[in-house]
Amino acid sequence: MSAFLTSSRISGAEIAKELAFFAVIALMMSVMILGVETVDRPTGLELAVRWDLVLTAIVSTMIGRLALIMRRENMSRIGQAVLITLAAIAVFEMFVRFRELDDRWAHPVILDMASSSITSVIVALAFIGIIFTIAYFSKKTAVAEADTAPKLGAKIQLAYRSNTKKIGALGIAFFVIFPFLFGENRSAIDLATLVMIYIMLGWGLNIVVGLAGLLDLGYVAFYAVGAYSYALLSQNFDLSFWLCLPLAGIFAASFGIILGFPVLRLRGDYLAIVTLGFGEIIRVILINWYDLTGGPDGISSIERPSFFGFADFSRRVPEGNIGFNELFGLEYSSMHRLIFLYYLILVLALVTSFVTTRLRKLPIGRAWEALREDEIACRSLGINPTNTKLSAFAIGAMFGGFAGAFFATRQGFISPESFTFLESAVILAIVVLGGMGSQIGVVLAAIVMIGFPEMFRELAEYRMLIFGAGMVAIMLWRPRGLLSFRDPTILLNMSTKDKVAGEVK
């Protein structure tokens, strides 16, 4: 161990004692959560013991704690990469071997572990490649790393801030051509559409949280208002999606103003509690107002959008209408509707981003940022905090209503179960992890939080464990978010590059 430490003040015995303590904690927490499973047998439910998962959890916890110790004791990057890689390979091998056993503890475990598999070799080679990559780019000592790390971070920050428009244009181009790359993959289009919904919701909440600095834990309420507004208007008044979409935004904005009035004098935790209560009030109303909302049963058979009123996407077109495939002379495919919905939410998200970006440069946007930094100074400058807060809530809620209307027409069915507090927490986490106020950061965070867990859904119970580990890693190494810096709103007598360079120093 000492060969890899450059400035260690902790002995091997202290490290072992600390690892043993966390191993005991992991054992106590994992015995009942992972170690016991109910199995449906012909004779009834029985408890099956899963010691392999308990042991995997303990070793994984020890590896994570060892990584934190090495980071705390300034171990060189090469040492960290070598030790963590070897430990990770050992855990992977152990997990794979345990899973390959028919009777996990009846066979000789050591002999079974000695066998090899192509998967294990590939994983080991990948880790070794990571080691050499890190070793190539790292310095010889931690002191040299400490001197160069801020400069490297400043260069990355300067490169990003100087090329924000180019990065955004490349991102838009990728999302535009995405259906051409995965046009026949239904699951890929569905996943991209879901990610785009959360990107739009993140950008809407970013107005309230990132720009105005108002912590909102009930944003899902506006999402629900937009969804139910469209569903009720389309079914009770036979209105099309294109007419209901702006109305859903208006209704959601009205609820945003209703929420804004009671919280004008609240800040911080108190504001969060009230907004959380507002979201729960909306959900309880949706559950109990059975005559209007259908209660827990929800609303089904919601009308799907047509091609701007000119054509339908269904196979059997109503008499007097024309099908989308007939309009363009194409063979019928159910993918046409999915691709159209994808481009529809893409346009809505881009409109959200464009409006937000433009508003930031207007007096109202600068008032939001002033309110976020210091409300007392904001008052002293003659800015009306009441109107500023209400405008932030209303505009953010409006985009949430648009997203809700799209969600309803995409699903064809909505119920109160789709608008729980967990949804608000996920949207807020996207904004915070992406970097509050950062548009591109929201996109990255939505892909990480929504896209990756859905891609690894086959891992079943383990995907959320991996997701949680990723969240912890982001909180440790990027506590202010993936992109915690933003382009300056106002440039005073200097170019963008000079302004960015001045802030980076």
N, C-alpha and C positions, 0 to 999 in steps of 0.2 A: 504493500500500500504506500509506503513512504517514498518509493521510487517515482510515483506519479504525483505526489503532493509537493507543491512548491513553497507553500507558507502555512503548513498544517500546525495547529496548536492542540490537536486532539489525538489521543493515543488509540492504539488498536483495541485495547480493552474497553475504552469508553464508547468506541464505535459499536463494538459487539453488544455492549449493554444497552445502547440506544436501540439497536436493531431488534434485540430480544424483547424489549418493552413493546415496540410496535407490532412485533409478531404475536405477542399475547393479546394485544388489543384486536388485531385482525382475526385471531382465533375466536375470541369471544363474540365478535360481530358476525362472523361467517358461519358459525356452527348451525344456528337456527335458520339463517337466511338462505345459505347455499348447501349446507350439509344434510338437510332433511327435505325429502320430497314425498308428496302423497302420490301413490300409484294405485290405479284402479285395477284390482284383481278380481277374478271370478268369485272369490270369497268375500269381497268387499274392499274398502280402502285400506291400504297398508302404507307404512312409512318405510321409505328406502333411504339408506344412508349413502351420501355422496362425498366420501372423504377425499376423492381426487380434486373436487372443486374447492374444498376447504384448504387443502395443501397448496393448490394453485393460487388462491387468494392470499394466503400467508406469504408465499414466496414473492408474489407480485408486490405486496405491500412493502416487504423488505427491500426490494429493488428500487421502488420509488423513494423510500426513505434514504437509501444509500445514495441515490442521485442527488437528493437535496443536501445531504451531508457533504458530498464532493463539491457541489456548487458553493456551499457555505464556506468550505475550507480552501477555496481557490485551487482546486485540482485542475491541471491542464486539460484542455479539451481532448487531447489524445487519450489521456488516462480515463476520462469520463466515457469516451466512446468505446474503448476496449472493454472496461468492466461492465458497463451497462449492456453492451452487445452480447458478451458472453453469458450474462445472467438472463437476458431476454431469450437467447437461443435455448438455454437450459429449460426455461419455463415452457417455451413452445414445444420442445421435445417431450417434456414430461406430460403436458396436456394431451398431445397427440397420442402418445403411448397409452395413457390411461383410457383414452376414448376408444382405442383399438381393442382393448381387452373385453372379451365377452363377459367374463366374471371378474370384475376389476381387481379383487384381492385374492382370488383362488389360484391364479397362475403366478409363477415367479416374475415379479415386476422387473427386476434388474435384467434378467435375460431378455425380456420383451423389449426393454428400452434399448438394448444393444442393436436391435435391428434398425435398418436405415430405410428412408423413404425419399422419393424424389422431391416431394414438397419440402421436407426438412432441409435437404441440400440446397434447394433454390432459396429458401429463406435465409439460410446461413450465408450463402454467397452474396445475397443482397445486403445483409448486415455488414459483411466484410467490405463490400464496395463502399458503403457509407463510412466505414472507419477510415479507409484510405482517402476518400474525398475530404472528410473533415481534417485528416492529418495533413493533407496537401495544402489546404487553405489556412490552417492555423499556424500561429507563431510558436517559437520554441518554449517560451515561458509564459506564465500567467501575467507577469509584469508587462511584458510586451503587448499581450492581449488587452490589458487594462488601458494601455496608452492608445491603442489603435481602435478599440471598440467604439468610443464616442465619435471618432472621425468617420468610421464606416457607417454608423447610424446616421450621422449628419449627411453623408453623401447619398445614402438611400433616400433620406427624407427630401433632400434637395432635388434628386432626380424625379421623385414622385410628384412633388409640388410643382416642379417646372413643366411636367408633361401630363398634367391631369386631364386636359382635353384630349390628348392623343390616346391615353389609356381608356378614357370613356368612349371615344370613337371606336377603338378596337373591340371593347366589350359589346357595344351596340351592334357592330358588324357580326360578331360571333353569334349573338342571340338571333339576329335576323336570318343567318344562314343555317341555324341549328336544325330546322325541319328538313332542309335539303340533305343534311348529313345523317339524320336519324329518322327520315320520313316514314320508313316502314316499321320502325320500332315503337309500338304503341306505348309501352311502359316508359320509354325515354321521353316521349312527348308529354305524357301525363305528369311525370316527375318534374320536367322543366316548367310546365304550367303551374304546378303547385309551388315551386320555388319562386316563380314570378309573382304569385299572389302575395307571398310573404315579403318579397322585395318591395312591392307596392305598399303593403301595410307598414313595413319598416320605414319607408320614406315618409309616409303620412305621420307616423308617431314621432319621427325625427324632428318634425316642425315643433311639436309640443315639448319634447324632452331635450333634443339636441340643440335647438335654436333658442327656444324660450326658456329652457331650464325648468320646466314644470313636470315633476315626476307623476306620470299617469299610469296607474295600475289597472284601469278599467277601460282600456282602449277597445277591448273586444265588444263592449256595449255598442259602439258605433258600427262595428262590423256586423253585429246582429241586427241593428236597426236597418242598415242598408239591405241585408238579405231578406228580412221579413217584409220590408216595404215593397220590394220588387215582387215577392211571391204573392202578397195580398193584392197589390194593384193589378197584377197580370191575371189573377184568377177571378177577382170580384168585378173588375171593370174592363177586362179583356183588352188591356193595353199591351203593346209590344215592348220588347226589351229596350229598344232605342228610345222610347218615350219614358219608360220607368227608370232608366239609368240616371238621368239628371234629377228626377224626383227623389230617388233614393239618396243621392248626395245632399239634396236640400233638407230632407228629413233628418239625416244624420248630423248635418251642420246645426240644425235647430236643437237637437239634443245636446250637441256640444256647447251651445250657448246656455242651455238649461243647466248643464253641469258646471259651466264657468261661473255663474252668478253666486252659488253658495260657497265657492272656494276662493273668492277674490282675496280674502285676507289670510289665507292659509299658505304655509310654505313647508317644504321638506317632508318629514314623516307624516305630519298631519294631513298634508295634501294627498299623499299616497294612500292613506287610510280612507279618506273620503272618496277618492276616485275608485278605489277597490270596492267600496260599498255601493257606489253607483253601478258598477258593472254587475254586481250580484243582484241588485234591485231589478235591473233589466232582465236578467236570466230568470229570476223568480216570477216576474210578470209573465214572461213567455211560457213558463210552465203552468201557471195557475189560470191565466185568461184563456180557458179552453175554447170558448165560443169564437174567439178571434184568431188565435194562433195555433189551435189544435193541441195545445198543451204538450205533454211528453210525446204524443204521437207525431208531432211536427206537421209539416205541409209537404205533400208529395205531388207528383205530376206537374211540376213547375215547367212552364213553357221554355223551350230552348230558343236561342236567338236565330233569326234567319240571316241570310246574306244581305243585310241592309234593306230588308223588305222586298228584295227583287227575286229571291229564290230560297227554297228550303233544302235542308240537308238530309231529310228523311228519305228512305227508299220508296215509300208510298206517298207521293205528293198529293195533298188535297186537290179536289177538282177546282180548276181555275188558276192554280199556281203552277210554277215551274220548278224543277229540281236544279240543284247546283251543278250536277254533272251534265244536265241537258243544256244549261245556260252556256257552259264553256266547252261542250262537246267532249266530255270526259266519261270514262267508265265509272260506274258508281263504286264508291269506297267509303267505308265508315271513317277512314282517316281524314277525310275532307273536313268534317266537323271538328275533329280534335285539333287539326292544324289551324283552322280558322279561329278557334277559341284561344289557341296559343298566341297567335298574332294579335288578337283582340286584347288580351291581358298585357302583352308587350307594349302595345300602343298606350293603354291606360297607365302603365307604369312609367313610360317615357314622358307622358303628359304630366304626371305627378312630379317627376324629377325636374322637368323644364320649369313648371310653375314655381316649385320650391326654390330653384336656383335664381329665377328672376325676382322672386319676392325678397330674397336675401339682399339684393342690391338696391331695393326700394327702401324708403323711410320706414315702412312697417317691419321689414326684415332687420334693419339696424336697431329698431326699437326692441325687437325680440331679443337680440343679442345683448343689448344694454340691460334689459330686464334680467337676463340670465346672469350677468356678471354682478350687478348690484342694483337692487330695486330702489334703495334710498337715493343713490346717485341718479338713477333713472327719473325719479320724481323731481329731483333738484334741477334737472335739465328741461323740465316742462313736459315730459312724456307722460301720458295718461296710462297708468298701469292697468286700469280696468279695461279699457278698450284693447290694449295690447294683449292681455291674457285672453279675453273673449275671442279676439281674432285668431289667436293661435289655436285655441280649442276648436273653433268653428271650422277653420280650414283643414286642420288635421283630421277632424271628424268627417268632413266631407269626403276626403280621399278614402277613409275607412268605409264609408257608405258605398262608394263606387266599387271597392273591392268586395264588399258583402253582396252587392247585386250580382257581380260576376260569379261569385262563389255559388249563389243560389241557382243561377241559370246553368252553370257547369254541372253541378251535382244533380239537379232535378228534384232534390229532396233536402229539406233542412229541418233541424230539431234543436231544442235548447242544448243538447249534448255537444253540439258543434261549437258552442260559444261559452266555454267554461273559463275559469280564471287561468287555467294552464295555458290557454291560447294567448292571453294578455302577457303572461310571463315569458312565453317564447318570443313574442314580438318585441317586448322590452329587452330581452336578452340579445336579440339580433342587433338592436340599436346600440346597446352598450358594448357588446363584443366587437362590433364593427368600428366603434369610435364615434362618440356622440357628435353629431353635426357632419359626419363624413358620408357622402352619398355612395362612393365606391366601397367604403367599408361596410355599409349595409348589404351591398350585393355579395361581398365575400362572406360575411357572417351568415346570410341566408343560405348560401350554398353549403357552408360548413354545417349549419344546424339543421337544415331541412333536407338537403340533397344527400349528404353522406349517410345519415341514419336510414333513409329510405333505400339507398343503394345496397346497404348491408342488412336488409331486413331478413335475409336467409339465415343470419346468425342468431335469429330469434332472441333468446334471453340474454345473449352476450353483447348484442349491439348497443344496448343502453349503457352497459358497463364501459364499453369502449368510448361511447359518446361522453360519458361523465369524465373519464380520464382525459379526453381531449379538452373538455371545458376547464378542468383543473390546470392543465398545462398552459392554456391561454391565459388564465388568471395569474399564473406564476410568472410567465415570461412576457406577456403583453397586458399588464393590468389596466392600462388605459384604452384597450381595444386594439384590434388588428391594425387600423389606421387611425391613430389618435391625433393626427394633425390635419388641418384643413387649409385650403387656400384662403388668404385674407380677403375679407369682404370689400374693404376699401383700400385703395392704393393712393398714397399721397405723394405726388410729384416724383415718382420713381417707377421703373419698369417692374413687371412681375418677377423677373429673375433677381433683380436687386433686392426687392422686398423679401423674397423667399430666402435669399442668401443672408440677409440681415437678421432674419428671425432664427435661422439655423445656427448662427454663431453663438 
